C-alpha cells in the first residue's frame, strides 16, 4: 500500500468512526429502554476509543498535524467559557 493509499484509508476510517459516534450518541439519547440506552453508550465509548486510536495513527504518521495552541489563546478561551457557564 502506498503512502497516499494509507493516508486515504486512515482518513476514511477516521471519518467513519466520527460518523458512527454521532449515530450511536443519537441512538443512546432516543432509546426508550434503559438497558438499550446503556448498550448504546457502551458501544459509543468503544467507538470513541477506536476513533482516537485511528487519530493517533494518522498523527503519528504525519497525516494529521496538530499544532500546539498559543497560551494566550488558551487563556482567552478559558475566560470566554467561564463567562458562559456563570450566567
N, CA, C and O atoms as a CHARMM CRD file, in Angstrom:
* protein
*
  348
    1    1 UNK  N      0.86300  -1.18000   0.00000 PROA 1      0.00000
    2    1 UNK  CA     0.00000   0.00000   0.00000 PROA 1      0.00000
    3    1 UNK  C      0.90200   1.23400   0.00000 PROA 1      0.00000
    4    1 UNK  O      1.83800   1.33400   0.79400 PROA 1      0.00000
    5    2 UNK  N      0.60700   2.16300  -0.89700 PROA 2      0.00000
    6    2 UNK  CA     1.40100   3.38700  -0.96500 PROA 2      0.00000
    7    2 UNK  C      1.05200   4.30400   0.20800 PROA 2      0.00000
    8    2 UNK  O      0.05100   4.10700   0.89600 PROA 2      0.00000
    9    3 UNK  N      1.89100   5.29700   0.41500 PROA 3      0.00000
   10    3 UNK  CA     1.66200   6.25800   1.49300 PROA 3      0.00000
   11    3 UNK  C      0.34300   6.99900   1.27800 PROA 3      0.00000
   12    3 UNK  O     -0.40400   7.23400   2.22800 PROA 3      0.00000
   13    4 UNK  N      0.06400   7.36400   0.03700 PROA 4      0.00000
   14    4 UNK  CA    -1.19100   8.06300  -0.26700 PROA 4      0.00000
   15    4 UNK  C     -2.40400   7.17200  -0.01100 PROA 4      0.00000
   16    4 UNK  O     -3.41200   7.62100   0.53400 PROA 4      0.00000
   17    5 UNK  N     -2.29500   5.90300  -0.40900 PROA 5      0.00000
   18    5 UNK  CA    -3.39900   4.96600  -0.16000 PROA 5      0.00000
   19    5 UNK  C     -3.61200   4.75800   1.33500 PROA 5      0.00000
   20    5 UNK  O     -4.74900   4.68200   1.80100 PROA 5      0.00000
   21    6 UNK  N     -2.51700   4.66700   2.08200 PROA 6      0.00000
   22    6 UNK  CA    -2.62600   4.51100   3.53600 PROA 6      0.00000
   23    6 UNK  C     -3.28000   5.73700   4.15900 PROA 6      0.00000
   24    6 UNK  O     -4.15500   5.61600   5.01600 PROA 6      0.00000
   25    7 UNK  N     -2.85300   6.91300   3.72400 PROA 7      0.00000
   26    7 UNK  CA    -3.44100   8.15400   4.24100 PROA 7      0.00000
   27    7 UNK  C     -4.93800   8.18900   3.95300 PROA 7      0.00000
   28    7 UNK  O     -5.74000   8.48100   4.84000 PROA 7      0.00000
   29    8 UNK  N     -5.31000   7.89300   2.71300 PROA 8      0.00000
   30    8 UNK  CA    -6.72900   7.89000   2.34200 PROA 8      0.00000
   31    8 UNK  C     -7.52300   6.87700   3.16100 PROA 8      0.00000
   32    8 UNK  O     -8.63500   7.16300   3.60400 PROA 8      0.00000
   33    9 UNK  N     -6.95200   5.70300   3.35900 PROA 9      0.00000
   34    9 UNK  CA    -7.62100   4.65600   4.13700 PROA 9      0.00000
   35    9 UNK  C     -7.82800   5.09600   5.57800 PROA 9      0.00000
   36    9 UNK  O     -8.90600   4.91700   6.14400 PROA 9      0.00000
   37   10 UNK  N     -6.78100   5.67400   6.16900 PROA 10     0.00000
   38   10 UNK  CA    -6.89400   6.13400   7.55800 PROA 10     0.00000
   39   10 UNK  C     -7.92000   7.25700   7.68600 PROA 10     0.00000
   40   10 UNK  O     -8.69500   7.27800   8.64200 PROA 10     0.00000
   41   11 UNK  N     -7.93300   8.18400   6.74000 PROA 11     0.00000
   42   11 UNK  CA    -8.90200   9.27500   6.81000 PROA 11     0.00000
   43   11 UNK  C    -10.32800   8.78400   6.60000 PROA 11     0.00000
   44   11 UNK  O    -11.25700   9.29200   7.22900 PROA 11     0.00000
   45   12 UNK  N    -10.50900   7.80600   5.72600 PROA 12     0.00000
   46   12 UNK  CA   -11.84400   7.21900   5.54600 PROA 12     0.00000
   47   12 UNK  C    -12.30100   6.52800   6.83200 PROA 12     0.00000
   48   12 UNK  O    -13.45300   6.66500   7.24300 PROA 12     0.00000
   49   13 UNK  N    -11.39000   5.79000   7.45700 PROA 13     0.00000
   50   13 UNK  CA   -11.72200   5.10700   8.71600 PROA 13     0.00000
   51   13 UNK  C    -12.02600   6.11800   9.80500 PROA 13     0.00000
   52   13 UNK  O    -12.95900   5.92700  10.58500 PROA 13     0.00000
   53   14 UNK  N    -11.24800   7.19800   9.86900 PROA 14     0.00000
   54   14 UNK  CA   -11.47500   8.23000  10.87800 PROA 14     0.00000
   55   14 UNK  C    -12.83600   8.88900  10.68600 PROA 14     0.00000
   56   14 UNK  O    -13.57300   9.10400  11.64800 PROA 14     0.00000
   57   15 UNK  N    -13.15900   9.20300   9.44900 PROA 15     0.00000
   58   15 UNK  CA   -14.46300   9.80800   9.15300 PROA 15     0.00000
   59   15 UNK  C    -15.60500   8.85500   9.50100 PROA 15     0.00000
   60   15 UNK  O    -16.62200   9.27800  10.05000 PROA 15     0.00000
   61   16 UNK  N    -15.44300   7.59100   9.18900 PROA 16     0.00000
   62   16 UNK  CA   -16.47900   6.60200   9.50400 PROA 16     0.00000
   63   16 UNK  C    -16.69600   6.50100  11.01200 PROA 16     0.00000
   64   16 UNK  O    -17.83600   6.44800  11.47200 PROA 16     0.00000
   65   17 UNK  N    -15.61200   6.47400  11.78000 PROA 17     0.00000
   66   17 UNK  CA   -15.74500   6.38500  13.24100 PROA 17     0.00000
   67   17 UNK  C    -16.41100   7.64000  13.80400 PROA 17     0.00000
   68   17 UNK  O    -17.23700   7.54700  14.71200 PROA 17     0.00000
   69   18 UNK  N    -16.06400   8.79800  13.27800 PROA 18     0.00000
   70   18 UNK  CA   -16.70700  10.04400  13.73100 PROA 18     0.00000
   71   18 UNK  C    -18.20600  10.00800  13.43800 PROA 18     0.00000
   72   18 UNK  O    -19.02200  10.39600  14.27400 PROA 18     0.00000
   73   19 UNK  N    -18.55300   9.54000  12.25200 PROA 19     0.00000
   74   19 UNK  CA   -19.97200   9.43300  11.89100 PROA 19     0.00000
   75   19 UNK  C    -20.69700   8.44200  12.80500 PROA 19     0.00000
   76   19 UNK  O    -21.82400   8.69200  13.23200 PROA 19     0.00000
   77   20 UNK  N    -20.04400   7.32400  13.09900 PROA 20     0.00000
   78   20 UNK  CA   -20.65100   6.33100  13.99400 PROA 20     0.00000
   79   20 UNK  C    -20.89100   6.89600  15.38800 PROA 20     0.00000
   80   20 UNK  O    -21.91600   6.60300  16.00400 PROA 20     0.00000
   81   21 UNK  N    -19.95200   7.71000  15.89700 PROA 21     0.00000
   82   21 UNK  CA   -20.16500   8.28200  17.23000 PROA 21     0.00000
   83   21 UNK  C    -21.40800   9.16700  17.24400 PROA 21     0.00000
   84   21 UNK  O    -22.14900   9.18900  18.22700 PROA 21     0.00000
   85   22 UNK  N    -21.63000   9.88400  16.16700 PROA 22     0.00000
   86   22 UNK  CA   -22.83100  10.71800  16.07500 PROA 22     0.00000
   87   22 UNK  C    -24.08900   9.85600  16.09900 PROA 22     0.00000
   88   22 UNK  O    -25.04800  10.16300  16.80800 PROA 22     0.00000
   89   23 UNK  N    -24.07800   8.78400  15.32500 PROA 23     0.00000
   90   23 UNK  CA   -25.24600   7.91000  15.26300 PROA 23     0.00000
   91   23 UNK  C    -25.51500   7.20500  16.59000 PROA 23     0.00000
   92   23 UNK  O    -26.65700   7.14300  17.04500 PROA 23     0.00000
   93   24 UNK  N    -24.45800   6.67200  17.21000 PROA 24     0.00000
   94   24 UNK  CA   -24.65300   5.98500  18.49800 PROA 24     0.00000
   95   24 UNK  C    -25.07700   6.95900  19.59300 PROA 24     0.00000
   96   24 UNK  O    -25.85200   6.59900  20.47800 PROA 24     0.00000
   97   25 UNK  N    -24.57600   8.17900  19.53700 PROA 25     0.00000
   98   25 UNK  CA   -24.99400   9.17600  20.52500 PROA 25     0.00000
   99   25 UNK  C    -26.48500   9.46500  20.38500 PROA 25     0.00000
  100   25 UNK  O    -27.20600   9.52400  21.38200 PROA 25     0.00000
  101   26 UNK  N    -26.94100   9.64400  19.16100 PROA 26     0.00000
  102   26 UNK  CA   -28.37000   9.88300  18.92100 PROA 26     0.00000
  103   26 UNK  C    -29.20000   8.68000  19.37300 PROA 26     0.00000
  104   26 UNK  O    -30.24700   8.84300  20.00000 PROA 26     0.00000
  105   27 UNK  N    -28.73100   7.48500  19.05400 PROA 27     0.00000
  106   27 UNK  CA   -29.45800   6.27700  19.45600 PROA 27     0.00000
  107   27 UNK  C    -29.56600   6.18400  20.97400 PROA 27     0.00000
  108   27 UNK  O    -30.62000   5.83600  21.50600 PROA 27     0.00000
  109   28 UNK  N    -28.47100   6.49800  21.67000 PROA 28     0.00000
  110   28 UNK  CA   -28.49800   6.44600  23.13900 PROA 28     0.00000
  111   28 UNK  C    -29.45400   7.49700  23.70100 PROA 28     0.00000
  112   28 UNK  O    -30.17900   7.23500  24.66100 PROA 28     0.00000
  113   29 UNK  N    -29.45100   8.66800  23.10900 PROA 29     0.00000
  114   29 UNK  CA   -30.34100   9.74100  23.57500 PROA 29     0.00000
  115   29 UNK  C    -31.81200   9.40000  23.38400 PROA 29     0.00000
  116   29 UNK  O    -32.65800   9.81200  24.17800 PROA 29     0.00000
  117   30 UNK  N    -32.11400   8.65300  22.34000 PROA 30     0.00000
  118   30 UNK  CA   -33.51400   8.40300  21.98700 PROA 30     0.00000
  119   30 UNK  C    -34.01200   7.01600  22.36300 PROA 30     0.00000
  120   30 UNK  O    -35.16300   6.67600  22.09100 PROA 30     0.00000
  121   31 UNK  N    -33.16100   6.21600  22.98400 PROA 31     0.00000
  122   31 UNK  CA   -33.58100   4.86800  23.38000 PROA 31     0.00000
  123   31 UNK  C    -34.63400   4.96200  24.48300 PROA 31     0.00000
  124   31 UNK  O    -34.47600   5.71100  25.44700 PROA 31     0.00000
  125   32 UNK  N    -35.69800   4.19900  24.32700 PROA 32     0.00000
  126   32 UNK  CA   -36.78500   4.20900  25.30700 PROA 32     0.00000
  127   32 UNK  C    -36.56200   3.19200  26.42200 PROA 32     0.00000
  128   32 UNK  O    -37.26900   3.20900  27.43000 PROA 32     0.00000
  129   33 UNK  N    -35.59700   2.32100  26.24800 PROA 33     0.00000
  130   33 UNK  CA   -35.32300   1.26400  27.20100 PROA 33     0.00000
  131   33 UNK  C    -33.94800   1.52800  27.83100 PROA 33     0.00000
  132   33 UNK  O    -32.97400   1.76200  27.11500 PROA 33     0.00000
  133   34 UNK  N    -33.86800   1.49200  29.15400 PROA 34     0.00000
  134   34 UNK  CA   -32.63000   1.80600  29.87000 PROA 34     0.00000
  135   34 UNK  C    -31.50000   0.86400  29.47200 PROA 34     0.00000
  136   34 UNK  O    -30.37700   1.30900  29.23700 PROA 34     0.00000
  137   35 UNK  N    -31.78200  -0.41500  29.39600 PROA 35     0.00000
  138   35 UNK  CA   -30.74000  -1.37900  29.03000 PROA 35     0.00000
  139   35 UNK  C    -30.20500  -1.11700  27.62200 PROA 35     0.00000
  140   35 UNK  O    -29.00400  -1.21200  27.37200 PROA 35     0.00000
  141   36 UNK  N    -31.11100  -0.78900  26.71800 PROA 36     0.00000
  142   36 UNK  CA   -30.70200  -0.49300  25.35100 PROA 36     0.00000
  143   36 UNK  C    -29.86000   0.78600  25.31400 PROA 36     0.00000
  144   36 UNK  O    -28.84100   0.84000  24.62500 PROA 36     0.00000
  145   37 UNK  N    -30.28000   1.80000  26.04200 PROA 37     0.00000
  146   37 UNK  CA   -29.51500   3.04800  26.10700 PROA 37     0.00000
  147   37 UNK  C    -28.11400   2.79400  26.65800 PROA 37     0.00000
  148   37 UNK  O    -27.13500   3.33100  26.14100 PROA 37     0.00000
  149   38 UNK  N    -28.01800   1.97900  27.70400 PROA 38     0.00000
  150   38 UNK  CA   -26.71300   1.65400  28.28100 PROA 38     0.00000
  151   38 UNK  C    -25.83100   0.90500  27.28000 PROA 38     0.00000
  152   38 UNK  O    -24.62200   1.13200  27.22600 PROA 38     0.00000
  153   39 UNK  N    -26.42700   0.02400  26.49800 PROA 39     0.00000
  154   39 UNK  CA   -25.67100  -0.70400  25.47600 PROA 39     0.00000
  155   39 UNK  C    -25.14900   0.25300  24.40700 PROA 39     0.00000
  156   39 UNK  O    -24.00000   0.15100  23.97600 PROA 39     0.00000
  157   40 UNK  N    -26.00700   1.18500  23.98500 PROA 40     0.00000
  158   40 UNK  CA   -25.55700   2.17800  23.01300 PROA 40     0.00000
  159   40 UNK  C    -24.42400   3.02300  23.58700 PROA 40     0.00000
  160   40 UNK  O    -23.48500   3.36500  22.86900 PROA 40     0.00000
  161   41 UNK  N    -24.50200   3.36000  24.85900 PROA 41     0.00000
  162   41 UNK  CA   -23.43800   4.14400  25.48900 PROA 41     0.00000
  163   41 UNK  C    -22.12800   3.36300  25.55300 PROA 41     0.00000
  164   41 UNK  O    -21.05200   3.93600  25.38000 PROA 41     0.00000
  165   42 UNK  N    -22.21800   2.07200  25.79800 PROA 42     0.00000
  166   42 UNK  CA   -21.01500   1.22700  25.79300 PROA 42     0.00000
  167   42 UNK  C    -20.39200   1.20000  24.40000 PROA 42     0.00000
  168   42 UNK  O    -19.18200   1.36200  24.24300 PROA 42     0.00000
  169   43 UNK  N    -21.23300   0.99600  23.39800 PROA 43     0.00000
  170   43 UNK  CA   -20.74700   0.97500  22.02000 PROA 43     0.00000
  171   43 UNK  C    -20.19100   2.35000  21.64000 PROA 43     0.00000
  172   43 UNK  O    -19.17500   2.43800  20.95000 PROA 43     0.00000
  173   44 UNK  N    -20.84600   3.40900  22.08200 PROA 44     0.00000
  174   44 UNK  CA   -20.37400   4.77000  21.81700 PROA 44     0.00000
  175   44 UNK  C    -18.97100   4.97200  22.38900 PROA 44     0.00000
  176   44 UNK  O    -18.09900   5.52600  21.72000 PROA 44     0.00000
  177   45 UNK  N    -18.75800   4.52800  23.60700 PROA 45     0.00000
  178   45 UNK  CA   -17.44600   4.64700  24.22900 PROA 45     0.00000
  179   45 UNK  C    -16.38800   3.87100  23.44600 PROA 45     0.00000
  180   45 UNK  O    -15.28500   4.36700  23.21700 PROA 45     0.00000
  181   46 UNK  N    -16.73200   2.66300  23.04400 PROA 46     0.00000
  182   46 UNK  CA   -15.79300   1.84400  22.25100 PROA 46     0.00000
  183   46 UNK  C    -15.48600   2.50900  20.90500 PROA 46     0.00000
  184   46 UNK  O    -14.35600   2.45600  20.41900 PROA 46     0.00000
  185   47 UNK  N    -16.49500   3.12900  20.32000 PROA 47     0.00000
  186   47 UNK  CA   -16.31100   3.80500  19.04400 PROA 47     0.00000
  187   47 UNK  C    -15.41800   5.03000  19.20200 PROA 47     0.00000
  188   47 UNK  O    -14.58500   5.30800  18.34000 PROA 47     0.00000
  189   48 UNK  N    -15.58900   5.76200  20.30100 PROA 48     0.00000
  190   48 UNK  CA   -14.69200   6.89500  20.57900 PROA 48     0.00000
  191   48 UNK  C    -13.25000   6.41800  20.73600 PROA 48     0.00000
  192   48 UNK  O    -12.32100   7.06700  20.25500 PROA 48     0.00000
  193   49 UNK  N    -13.06800   5.29800  21.40100 PROA 49     0.00000
  194   49 UNK  CA   -11.72000   4.74600  21.57100 PROA 49     0.00000
  195   49 UNK  C    -11.11500   4.36700  20.22400 PROA 49     0.00000
  196   49 UNK  O     -9.94100   4.64100  19.97500 PROA 49     0.00000
  197   50 UNK  N    -11.90000   3.74100  19.35900 PROA 50     0.00000
  198   50 UNK  CA   -11.41300   3.36500  18.03000 PROA 50     0.00000
  199   50 UNK  C    -11.07100   4.61300  17.22000 PROA 50     0.00000
  200   50 UNK  O    -10.05000   4.66000  16.53400 PROA 50     0.00000
  201   51 UNK  N    -11.92800   5.60800  17.30700 PROA 51     0.00000
  202   51 UNK  CA   -11.68100   6.86500  16.59100 PROA 51     0.00000
  203   51 UNK  C    -10.38300   7.49100  17.06500 PROA 51     0.00000
  204   51 UNK  O     -9.59200   7.96900  16.25100 PROA 51     0.00000
  205   52 UNK  N    -10.15300   7.49600  18.37300 PROA 52     0.00000
  206   52 UNK  CA    -8.94100   8.10000  18.91300 PROA 52     0.00000
  207   52 UNK  C     -7.69900   7.30900  18.49700 PROA 52     0.00000
  208   52 UNK  O     -6.65600   7.89400  18.20400 PROA 52     0.00000
  209   53 UNK  N     -7.81200   5.99000  18.47100 PROA 53     0.00000
  210   53 UNK  CA    -6.68000   5.16100  18.02100 PROA 53     0.00000
  211   53 UNK  C     -6.31600   5.47900  16.57100 PROA 53     0.00000
  212   53 UNK  O     -5.13600   5.58100  16.23300 PROA 53     0.00000
  213   54 UNK  N     -7.31300   5.63200  15.72800 PROA 54     0.00000
  214   54 UNK  CA    -7.06000   5.96600  14.32800 PROA 54     0.00000
  215   54 UNK  C     -6.46800   7.36600  14.22300 PROA 54     0.00000
  216   54 UNK  O     -5.53800   7.59800  13.45000 PROA 54     0.00000
  217   55 UNK  N     -7.01100   8.29600  15.00400 PROA 55     0.00000
  218   55 UNK  CA    -6.46400   9.65500  15.01900 PROA 55     0.00000
  219   55 UNK  C     -4.99200   9.64100  15.42000 PROA 55     0.00000
  220   55 UNK  O     -4.16900  10.29100  14.77500 PROA 55     0.00000
  221   56 UNK  N     -4.65200   8.89700  16.48800 PROA 56     0.00000
  222   56 UNK  CA    -3.25000   8.83100  16.92400 PROA 56     0.00000
  223   56 UNK  C     -2.36200   8.28200  15.81700 PROA 56     0.00000
  224   56 UNK  O     -1.24500   8.76200  15.62400 PROA 56     0.00000
  225   57 UNK  N     -2.84800   7.28100  15.08800 PROA 57     0.00000
  226   57 UNK  CA    -2.05900   6.69100  13.99800 PROA 57     0.00000
  227   57 UNK  C     -1.85100   7.69800  12.86500 PROA 57     0.00000
  228   57 UNK  O     -0.74900   7.80400  12.32600 PROA 57     0.00000
  229   58 UNK  N     -2.90000   8.43300  12.50500 PROA 58     0.00000
  230   58 UNK  CA    -2.74800   9.43300  11.44800 PROA 58     0.00000
  231   58 UNK  C     -1.79300  10.53500  11.89300 PROA 58     0.00000
  232   58 UNK  O     -0.99500  11.03700  11.10100 PROA 58     0.00000
  233   59 UNK  N     -1.88200  10.90000  13.15300 PROA 59     0.00000
  234   59 UNK  CA    -0.99600  11.93500  13.68900 PROA 59     0.00000
  235   59 UNK  C      0.45000  11.44500  13.72400 PROA 59     0.00000
  236   59 UNK  O      1.36500  12.16800  13.33000 PROA 59     0.00000
  237   60 UNK  N      0.65200  10.22400  14.19300 PROA 60     0.00000
  238   60 UNK  CA     1.98800   9.63300  14.28800 PROA 60     0.00000
  239   60 UNK  C      2.67300   9.59400  12.92100 PROA 60     0.00000
  240   60 UNK  O      3.88000   9.81200  12.81700 PROA 60     0.00000
  241   61 UNK  N      1.90000   9.31900  11.88900 PROA 61     0.00000
  242   61 UNK  CA     2.45500   9.21500  10.53500 PROA 61     0.00000
  243   61 UNK  C      2.56800  10.56800   9.83300 PROA 61     0.00000
  244   61 UNK  O      3.00400  10.64100   8.68400 PROA 61     0.00000
  245   62 UNK  N      2.17300  11.64300  10.53000 PROA 62     0.00000
  246   62 UNK  CA     2.29200  12.97700   9.96000 PROA 62     0.00000
  247   62 UNK  C      1.16800  13.37000   9.02600 PROA 62     0.00000
  248   62 UNK  O      1.25500  14.38900   8.34000 PROA 62     0.00000
  249   63 UNK  N      0.10200  12.56300   8.99100 PROA 63     0.00000
  250   63 UNK  CA    -1.02500  12.85100   8.10800 PROA 63     0.00000
  251   63 UNK  C     -2.00300  13.85800   8.72100 PROA 63     0.00000
  252   63 UNK  O     -2.77800  14.48400   7.99800 PROA 63     0.00000
  253   64 UNK  N     -1.97100  14.01600  10.02800 PROA 64     0.00000
  254   64 UNK  CA    -2.93700  14.86200  10.73800 PROA 64     0.00000
  255   64 UNK  C     -2.17200  15.69500  11.75400 PROA 64     0.00000
  256   64 UNK  O     -2.24000  15.42400  12.95200 PROA 64     0.00000
  257   65 UNK  N     -1.44200  16.70900  11.28900 PROA 65     0.00000
  258   65 UNK  CA    -0.66300  17.51500  12.23000 PROA 65     0.00000
  259   65 UNK  C     -1.57200  18.35300  13.13300 PROA 65     0.00000
  260   65 UNK  O     -2.59800  18.87700  12.69700 PROA 65     0.00000
  261   66 UNK  N     -1.18300  18.46000  14.35900 PROA 66     0.00000
  262   66 UNK  CA    -1.94100  19.27400  15.31700 PROA 66     0.00000
  263   66 UNK  C     -0.97800  20.24600  15.98500 PROA 66     0.00000
  264   66 UNK  O     -0.24600  19.87000  16.90100 PROA 66     0.00000
  265   67 UNK  N     -0.97900  21.49100  15.53000 PROA 67     0.00000
  266   67 UNK  CA    -0.06500  22.47300  16.11200 PROA 67     0.00000
  267   67 UNK  C     -0.43600  22.77000  17.56300 PROA 67     0.00000
  268   67 UNK  O     -1.59900  22.68300  17.95700 PROA 67     0.00000
  269   68 UNK  N      0.56500  23.11500  18.33200 PROA 68     0.00000
  270   68 UNK  CA     0.32200  23.47600  19.72600 PROA 68     0.00000
  271   68 UNK  C     -0.43600  24.79100  19.79400 PROA 68     0.00000
  272   68 UNK  O     -0.21300  25.69200  18.98500 PROA 68     0.00000
  273   69 UNK  N     -1.31900  24.89100  20.74900 PROA 69     0.00000
  274   69 UNK  CA    -2.10400  26.11000  20.92600 PROA 69     0.00000
  275   69 UNK  C     -1.27800  27.17200  21.64000 PROA 69     0.00000
  276   69 UNK  O     -0.48000  26.87400  22.52800 PROA 69     0.00000
  277   70 UNK  N     -1.48800  28.40000  21.23500 PROA 70     0.00000
  278   70 UNK  CA    -0.83900  29.53800  21.86400 PROA 70     0.00000
  279   70 UNK  C     -1.42800  29.72500  23.26500 PROA 70     0.00000
  280   70 UNK  O     -2.64700  29.70500  23.43100 PROA 70     0.00000
  281   71 UNK  N     -0.57700  29.90500  24.26000 PROA 71     0.00000
  282   71 UNK  CA    -1.03400  30.02800  25.66000 PROA 71     0.00000
  283   71 UNK  C     -2.01300  31.18900  25.82700 PROA 71     0.00000
  284   71 UNK  O     -2.96100  31.08700  26.60500 PROA 71     0.00000
  285   72 UNK  N     -1.79800  32.28400  25.11200 PROA 72     0.00000
  286   72 UNK  CA    -2.71200  33.43200  25.19700 PROA 72     0.00000
  287   72 UNK  C     -4.10700  33.03800  24.71900 PROA 72     0.00000
  288   72 UNK  O     -5.10600  33.40300  25.34000 PROA 72     0.00000
  289   73 UNK  N     -4.17400  32.29800  23.62200 PROA 73     0.00000
  290   73 UNK  CA    -5.46700  31.84200  23.08800 PROA 73     0.00000
  291   73 UNK  C     -6.16600  30.89900  24.07000 PROA 73     0.00000
  292   73 UNK  O     -7.38500  30.95600  24.23200 PROA 73     0.00000
  293   74 UNK  N     -5.39800  30.04300  24.71600 PROA 74     0.00000
  294   74 UNK  CA    -5.97100  29.12200  25.69700 PROA 74     0.00000
  295   74 UNK  C     -6.61500  29.90300  26.83200 PROA 74     0.00000
  296   74 UNK  O     -7.73800  29.60600  27.23800 PROA 74     0.00000
  297   75 UNK  N     -5.90800  30.89800  27.34300 PROA 75     0.00000
  298   75 UNK  CA    -6.44400  31.71200  28.43900 PROA 75     0.00000
  299   75 UNK  C     -7.68500  32.48300  28.00900 PROA 75     0.00000
  300   75 UNK  O     -8.63800  32.60500  28.77800 PROA 75     0.00000
  301   76 UNK  N     -7.67800  33.00300  26.78400 PROA 76     0.00000
  302   76 UNK  CA    -8.84600  33.72800  26.26900 PROA 76     0.00000
  303   76 UNK  C    -10.06400  32.80800  26.19800 PROA 76     0.00000
  304   76 UNK  O    -11.16800  33.20500  26.57000 PROA 76     0.00000
  305   77 UNK  N     -9.86100  31.57400  25.71800 PROA 77     0.00000
  306   77 UNK  CA   -10.97200  30.62200  25.63600 PROA 77     0.00000
  307   77 UNK  C    -11.47700  30.22600  27.01900 PROA 77     0.00000
  308   77 UNK  O    -12.68300  30.09200  27.22500 PROA 77     0.00000
  309   78 UNK  N    -10.56700  30.04000  27.95800 PROA 78     0.00000
  310   78 UNK  CA   -10.98400  29.71200  29.33100 PROA 78     0.00000
  311   78 UNK  C    -11.86700  30.81200  29.88800 PROA 78     0.00000
  312   78 UNK  O    -12.90900  30.53500  30.48100 PROA 78     0.00000
  313   79 UNK  N    -11.45500  32.06000  29.70100 PROA 79     0.00000
  314   79 UNK  CA   -12.24800  33.18000  30.20200 PROA 79     0.00000
  315   79 UNK  C    -13.60400  33.25200  29.50900 PROA 79     0.00000
  316   79 UNK  O    -14.62600  33.50100  30.14800 PROA 79     0.00000
  317   80 UNK  N    -13.60100  33.03100  28.19900 PROA 80     0.00000
  318   80 UNK  CA   -14.84900  33.07100  27.43400 PROA 80     0.00000
  319   80 UNK  C    -15.82800  32.02300  27.94200 PROA 80     0.00000
  320   80 UNK  O    -16.99900  32.33100  28.16100 PROA 80     0.00000
  321   81 UNK  N    -15.36700  30.78000  28.13500 PROA 81     0.00000
  322   81 UNK  CA   -16.26800  29.71500  28.54100 PROA 81     0.00000
  323   81 UNK  C    -16.63700  29.79200  30.01700 PROA 81     0.00000
  324   81 UNK  O    -17.70600  29.32300  30.40700 PROA 81     0.00000
  325   82 UNK  N    -15.78900  30.36200  30.82800 PROA 82     0.00000
  326   82 UNK  CA   -16.15600  30.57000  32.23700 PROA 82     0.00000
  327   82 UNK  C    -17.30100  31.56400  32.31700 PROA 82     0.00000
  328   82 UNK  O    -18.20700  31.40300  33.13400 PROA 82     0.00000
  329   83 UNK  N    -17.26900  32.58100  31.48300 PROA 83     0.00000
  330   83 UNK  CA   -18.36300  33.57200  31.44200 PROA 83     0.00000
  331   83 UNK  C    -19.65700  32.90100  31.02600 PROA 83     0.00000
  332   83 UNK  O    -20.72000  33.20500  31.56600 PROA 83     0.00000
  333   84 UNK  N    -19.57100  31.98100  30.05900 PROA 84     0.00000
  334   84 UNK  CA   -20.77600  31.31600  29.56300 PROA 84     0.00000
  335   84 UNK  C    -21.39900  30.42100  30.63600 PROA 84     0.00000
  336   84 UNK  O    -22.62300  30.34000  30.73400 PROA 84     0.00000
  337   85 UNK  N    -20.58700  29.76000  31.42600 PROA 85     0.00000
  338   85 UNK  CA   -21.11700  28.82400  32.41800 PROA 85     0.00000
  339   85 UNK  C    -21.56000  29.52300  33.69400 PROA 85     0.00000
  340   85 UNK  O    -22.26600  28.92900  34.50800 PROA 85     0.00000
  341   86 UNK  N    -21.15600  30.77400  33.88000 PROA 86     0.00000
  342   86 UNK  CA   -21.51700  31.51000  35.09700 PROA 86     0.00000
  343   86 UNK  C    -22.76300  32.35900  34.91100 PROA 86     0.00000
  344   86 UNK  O    -23.10500  33.13500  35.80300 PROA 86     0.00000
  345   87 UNK  N    -23.44100  32.24000  33.80300 PROA 87     0.00000
  346   87 UNK  CA   -24.65400  33.05200  33.55600 PROA 87     0.00000
  347   87 UNK  C    -25.82600  32.47000  34.27900 PROA 87     0.00000
  348   87 UNK  O    -26.93100  33.00700  34.19600 PROA 87     0.00000
